Amino acid sequence: MSKATFYHAGCSVCVSAESDVINLIGEENLNIVDITQDRNRIPEAETAGVQSVPALVTANGNVLHINFGASMADVIG
């Protein structure tokens, strides 16, 4: 079974959303990517359709943007 991927930028909004997503779907069903710590995953997030973080990409490939924290342009700098 594929896992969902949660992309975030380490800010307080993102960390709070990460906790909520883990509680909702379970950490075992989730890949967590802090793109400020793992910048080589930014192209992957953009290809998946992530426009802002925090965002959840479901196992089906749907992108759910959560509580706008930062645009990808802001994260990339």
C-alpha positions as CSV (number, residue, x, y, z in Angstrom):
1,M,0.0,0.0,0.0
2,S,1.3,3.5,-0.9
3,K,1.8,6.0,1.8
4,A,0.7,9.7,1.8
5,T,3.5,12.3,2.0
6,F,3.3,15.3,4.3
7,Y,5.5,18.2,3.1
8,H,6.3,21.0,5.5
9,A,8.9,23.7,6.3
10,G,9.4,23.2,10.0
11,C,7.5,26.3,11.1
12,S,5.1,26.1,14.1
13,V,2.0,26.0,11.7
14,C,3.6,23.0,9.9
15,V,4.6,21.1,13.0
16,S,1.1,21.5,14.5
17,A,-0.4,20.3,11.2
18,E,2.0,17.4,11.1
19,S,0.9,16.3,14.6
20,D,-2.8,16.5,13.5
21,V,-2.2,14.5,10.3
22,I,-0.3,11.8,12.2
23,N,-3.2,11.5,14.7
24,L,-5.7,11.3,11.8
25,I,-4.0,8.7,9.5
26,G,-1.2,7.2,11.6
27,E,2.5,7.7,11.2
28,E,2.9,4.2,9.7
29,N,0.8,5.5,6.7
30,L,2.8,8.7,6.2
31,N,6.1,9.9,4.8
32,I,7.1,13.1,6.4
33,V,9.4,15.5,4.5
34,D,10.7,18.7,6.1
35,I,11.8,20.5,2.9
36,T,14.0,22.9,4.7
37,Q,16.0,20.0,6.0
38,D,15.9,17.9,2.8
39,R,16.0,20.5,0.1
40,N,16.6,18.0,-2.7
41,R,13.0,16.9,-2.2
42,I,11.6,20.3,-3.3
43,P,11.4,19.3,-7.0
44,E,9.5,16.1,-6.0
45,A,7.0,18.3,-4.0
46,E,6.6,20.7,-6.9
47,T,6.1,17.8,-9.4
48,A,3.4,16.4,-7.1
49,G,1.6,19.8,-7.3
50,V,2.5,21.2,-3.9
51,Q,2.1,25.0,-4.1
52,S,2.4,25.8,-0.4
53,V,3.3,24.0,2.8
54,P,2.1,22.4,4.9
55,A,0.6,20.0,2.3
56,L,-0.5,16.4,2.2
57,V,-0.1,14.4,-1.0
58,T,-2.4,11.5,-0.7
59,A,-1.5,8.0,-1.8
60,N,-3.8,8.7,-4.9
61,G,-1.7,11.8,-5.7
62,N,-4.3,14.4,-4.6
63,V,-2.7,17.5,-3.0
64,L,-4.3,18.8,0.1
65,H,-3.0,22.3,1.1
66,I,-3.4,22.7,4.8
67,N,-3.6,26.1,6.7
68,F,-1.4,28.1,4.4
69,G,2.1,28.5,6.0
70,A,4.5,29.4,3.2
71,S,4.4,29.3,-0.6
72,M,7.0,27.1,-2.3
73,A,8.6,30.3,-3.7
74,D,9.2,31.5,-0.2
75,V,10.6,28.1,0.8
76,I,12.9,28.0,-2.2
77,G,14.1,31.5,-1.5
